Amino acid sequence: MAESAEGEVILSPYRSEDELPELIALMEMDLSEPYTVFTYRYFIRNWPHLCILARCNGKLVGAVIARESPVARTVDNIGYIAMLAVDKSQRRKGIGQRLVERVIEVMLLRCHAVELEAEHVNLGAIRLYERLGFVRTHRMCRYYLNGSDAFKLKKIFRPLKLTEDEDEPAEPEPVVDAAAAVEPSPVSA
Ligand SMILES: CC(C)(COP(=O)(O)OP(=O)(O)OC[C@H]1O[C@@H](n2cnc3c(N)ncnc32)[C@H](O)[C@@H]1OP(=O)(O)O)[C@@H](O)C(=O)NCCC(=O)NCCS
C-alpha cells in the first residue's frame, strides 16, 4: 500500500478484521467504558460503512464507530455514534472533527438525526460536537460504570418522514365483543 505524504491524514472505512486489534487498542486508551471484542464486532460487522479510520503514514491515529437503526413508523433511520477517539499525539489537529463530519456524511443518506452520549466532564468532546451543531437534550445521572453523568447530544438533519400508512388517520377499530373491548390487549402495539 502506498504511504500518504508526510503528516497527511487519510480517512477510510474499516476494511477487515486485521484492523481490529489496532482499533481496539486505540479506543481502549481513553474511553470511559470497557467494551468486549463482541461489542466492537457488533458495530463493525453490521455497519462497516459507519466505522471510519484515520491513518497517518499507515498508523491508526483516530477512529469513529457508529450505527444506524430504523425509527418506528417512519422511513428514516437514526444514527448513533458509539465511540470516537484520536491518538493523544495527534489531538487538536482537526482529526476528531473530520471523523465526525465524515460519518455524518454517510448517515445523511438514510438518517434524519444522529445522537450520542458524552461524559459530562468531557468538555473537549462536548465542544467538538457542539461546534458541529449538536445540542444537549438531557443529562443522564450515573450513566457510566464509574458513576459519572452523561449528556445526550443530538443533531437533527431533517424532519422525520412518516411511512405512508402513518400519514392517514387510523380507522377506528370495530367493536365486536363488548367484554373484549375493555380487556387490555395481550400484544403491545
Ligand atoms: C475528543 C477527541 C476525539 C477530540 O479529538 P481531536 O482530534 O483532538 O479534536 P479536533 O482537533 O477535531 O477538535 C475540534 C474542536 O473540538 C474542540 N476540542 C477538541 N478537544 C478539545 C479539548 N481538549 N479542549 C477543548 N476543546 C476541544 C475544539 O473546539 C476544537 O477546535 P480547535 O482546536 O480549533 O479549538 C479526543 O480528545 C479524544 O480522543 N479524547 C478521548 C476519547 C473521547 O473522549 N472520545 C469522545 C467520547 S464522547
The ligand as a Gaussian input file, in Angstrom:
#p B3LYP/6-31G(d) Opt

LIG

0 1
 C      -12.479000      14.167000      21.959000
 C      -11.405000      13.862000      20.901000
 C      -11.913000      12.746000      19.998000
 C      -11.144000      15.129000      20.085000
 O      -10.284000      14.800000      19.010000
 P       -9.336000      15.921000      18.315000
 O       -8.853000      15.362000      17.037000
 O       -8.337000      16.384000      19.296000
 O      -10.408000      17.078000      18.054000
 P      -10.286000      18.238000      16.960000
 O       -8.874000      18.648000      16.799000
 O      -11.025000      17.822000      15.750000
 O      -11.095000      19.399000      17.707000
 C      -12.145000      20.104000      17.094000
 C      -12.655000      21.133000      18.094000
 O      -13.203000      20.474000      19.245000
 C      -12.865000      21.219000      20.435000
 N      -11.924000      20.456000      21.260000
 C      -11.369000      19.242000      20.964000
 N      -10.605000      18.827000      22.003000
 C      -10.665000      19.788000      22.945000
 C      -10.096000      19.932000      24.230000
 N       -9.289000      19.002000      24.755000
 N      -10.387000      21.049000      24.931000
 C      -11.205000      21.994000      24.436000
 N      -11.774000      21.917000      23.202000
 C      -11.509000      20.834000      22.477000
 C      -12.214000      22.489000      19.960000
 O      -13.235000      23.427000      19.727000
 C      -11.565000      22.029000      18.663000
 O      -11.319000      23.071000      17.769000
 P       -9.972000      23.981000      17.922000
 O       -8.829000      23.026000      18.095000
 O       -9.953000      24.744000      16.622000
 O      -10.209000      24.832000      19.141000
 C      -10.060000      13.433000      21.594000
 O       -9.714000      14.385000      22.564000
 C      -10.111000      12.074000      22.253000
 O       -9.825000      11.048000      21.625000
 N      -10.472000      12.032000      23.533000
 C      -10.550000      10.767000      24.275000
 C      -11.764000       9.933000      23.847000
 C      -13.058000      10.715000      23.953000
 O      -13.254000      11.486000      24.901000
 N      -13.965000      10.498000      22.990000
 C      -15.254000      11.162000      22.933000
 C      -16.269000      10.357000      23.630000
 S      -17.866000      11.167000      23.580000

